[in-house]
Amino acid sequence: MRGQDGVRLATAREGGFTLLEILVVLMVFSLVMVALEQGVRAVTIAFELQRRSLGNRAELIAVDGLLRRLIDDAEPGWPQDDLVFSGRNGEFVLRGILPQSLGGKGDSMADFRFSVDANRRLILAWAPYRHVREARNDIHRAVLLNDIERIDCHYLTANGWKNEWFARGLPKLVKIRIIFPSGDERRWPDIVSAPHAWAIPG
């Protein structure tokens, strides 16, 4: 009888799983799925952060290049002209070559203004320069950067760095620091550029 019972018990065990065994398997499977989900989520978050960081860097590189190019090519103006380059701590204006990316053709000129608006956006405003004065109804605007605390602008003069420039000609150097809001992950070194000709012609 014992032998038959033993055979019968072994046969029953070989025929399927007990409820406890099924519950254990389901629990292990659930833990594996949770671990996989967390791993996929971590990879997705890391990828998104990297993508955002690369996007921010590309955006800042483009703005850096544009600012340097426009400052490098700034016109000093002529003695009979009004001031064509002036600036204070949070904004500056200049006259220079209009890049093709902004609709320029050949050596066409424009008057530019850089500033941060009330919505904390770094704005580039420009209007084509014409020798004949006319109403400025063709002013264009472009948002260069969003969510900016402010920009700090300094101008190198014969007496050192100043936070404003209201003189004829051009400063020797222009330094721009982009200040981001507290907690913002974006960082960028100071943009320092030298106008090619900082003496008044003539």
C-alpha positions in Angstrom: 0.0 0.0 0.0 2.8 2.4 0.9 4.4 1.7 -2.4 1.2 2.3 -4.3 0.5 5.5 -2.3 4.0 6.7 -3.0 3.6 6.1 -6.7 0.2 7.8 -6.6 1.6 10.9 -4.8 4.6 11.2 -7.1 2.2 10.9 -10.1 0.0 13.7 -8.7 3.1 15.9 -8.3 4.3 15.2 -11.8 0.9 16.1 -13.2 1.0 19.8 -12.3 2.0 22.7 -9.9 0.5 23.4 -6.6 -1.2 26.7 -5.9 1.7 27.8 -3.7 4.2 27.1 -6.5 2.1 29.1 -9.0 1.9 32.1 -6.6 5.7 32.0 -6.1 6.2 31.9 -9.9 3.8 34.8 -10.4 5.5 36.8 -7.6 9.0 36.3 -9.2 7.6 37.2 -12.6 6.1 40.4 -11.2 9.4 41.4 -9.6 11.2 40.7 -12.9 8.7 42.9 -14.8 9.0 45.7 -12.3 12.8 45.6 -12.5 12.6 45.6 -16.3 10.1 48.5 -16.3 12.3 50.6 -14.0 15.3 49.8 -16.1 13.6 50.9 -19.3 12.3 54.1 -17.5 15.8 54.9 -16.3 17.2 54.5 -19.8 14.4 56.6 -21.3 15.0 59.4 -18.7 18.8 59.3 -19.3 18.2 59.5 -23.1 15.8 62.4 -22.7 18.2 64.3 -20.5 21.0 63.7 -22.9 18.9 64.8 -25.9 17.8 67.9 -24.0 21.4 68.7 -23.0 22.6 68.4 -26.6 19.7 70.5 -27.8 20.5 73.2 -25.3 24.2 73.1 -26.2 23.5 73.4 -30.0 21.2 76.3 -29.3 23.8 78.1 -27.2 26.5 77.5 -29.7 24.3 79.1 -32.5 23.6 82.1 -30.3 27.3 82.4 -29.3 28.4 82.3 -33.0 25.8 84.9 -34.0 26.7 87.4 -31.3 30.4 87.1 -32.0 30.0 87.5 -35.7 27.8 90.6 -35.4 30.0 92.2 -32.9 33.1 91.4 -34.9 31.7 93.1 -38.0 30.1 96.0 -36.2 30.4 99.3 -38.0 32.1 102.2 -36.1 30.1 104.9 -38.0 31.3 108.2 -39.3 31.8 111.5 -37.4 28.6 112.9 -38.9 26.5 109.9 -38.0 24.5 109.4 -34.8 25.8 106.7 -32.5 25.7 103.4 -34.3 27.0 101.4 -31.3 25.7 101.9 -27.8 24.9 99.8 -24.9 24.2 99.4 -21.2 24.3 96.5 -18.8 21.2 94.6 -20.2 21.1 95.5 -23.9 23.1 97.0 -26.7 22.6 98.1 -30.3 24.9 98.1 -33.3 25.0 98.4 -37.0 26.6 95.6 -39.1 26.3 93.2 -41.9 22.9 91.4 -42.1 23.6 87.7 -42.2 22.1 85.6 -45.0 20.3 83.5 -42.3 18.4 86.7 -41.5 17.6 87.6 -45.1 20.8 89.5 -45.9 22.1 89.7 -49.4 25.7 90.6 -50.2 26.9 93.4 -48.0 23.5 94.7 -46.9 23.5 96.4 -43.6 21.1 96.5 -40.7 20.7 98.0 -37.2 20.5 95.4 -34.5 19.3 95.4 -30.9 19.9 92.6 -28.3 17.8 92.6 -25.1 15.8 90.4 -22.8 12.0 91.1 -22.9 9.4 90.9 -20.1 8.8 87.2 -20.9 12.5 86.5 -20.2 13.4 85.8 -23.8 16.6 86.9 -25.5 15.4 88.9 -28.4 17.3 90.0 -31.5 15.5 92.9 -33.3 16.8 94.3 -36.6 15.8 96.6 -39.4 17.6 97.1 -42.7 19.8 100.1 -42.8 19.2 102.7 -45.5 21.1 105.9 -46.0 17.8 107.7 -46.5 15.8 108.1 -43.3 12.3 106.6 -43.3 9.8 105.3 -40.9 10.9 102.1 -39.3 7.9 99.9 -40.2 10.1 96.9 -41.2 11.5 95.9 -37.9 12.0 92.1 -37.5 12.3 90.1 -34.3 13.6 86.7 -33.5 13.7 84.8 -30.2 17.3 83.5 -29.6 16.8 81.9 -26.2 13.9 81.3 -23.9 13.7 81.5 -20.1 16.7 83.8 -19.5 17.1 85.7 -16.3 19.1 88.5 -17.9 22.2 89.4 -19.8 25.2 91.3 -18.3 27.0 93.4 -20.9 30.4 95.1 -20.3 32.5 97.2 -22.7 36.2 97.6 -22.6 37.3 101.3 -22.8 40.6 103.0 -22.4 39.8 103.2 -18.7 38.9 99.6 -18.2 35.6 97.7 -18.3 32.4 99.7 -18.1 28.8 98.6 -18.0 27.7 101.1 -20.6 28.9 102.6 -23.8 27.6 105.9 -25.3 30.5 107.2 -27.4 31.5 107.4 -31.0 33.4 104.5 -32.4 33.5 101.0 -30.9 34.7 99.6 -27.6 37.8 97.5 -27.7 36.0 94.4 -26.4 32.4 93.5 -25.6 31.7 90.9 -22.9 28.3 89.3 -22.6 27.3 87.0 -19.8 24.0 85.0 -20.1 22.4 84.6 -16.7 20.0 81.7 -16.4 17.3 81.3 -13.7 18.2 79.5 -10.4 18.2 75.8 -10.9 18.5 75.9 -14.6 21.0 73.3 -15.9 22.2 75.4 -18.7 25.7 77.0 -18.4 27.7 79.0 -20.9 31.0 80.8 -20.6 31.2 84.6 -21.1 31.1 85.7 -24.8 34.0 88.0 -25.4 34.4 89.6 -28.9 36.5 92.3 -30.4 35.1 94.6 -33.1 37.6 94.5 -36.0 37.9 98.3 -36.2 37.3 100.3 -33.0 38.6 103.6 -34.1 36.4 106.2 -35.7 37.3 106.3 -39.5 38.7 109.5 -40.9 
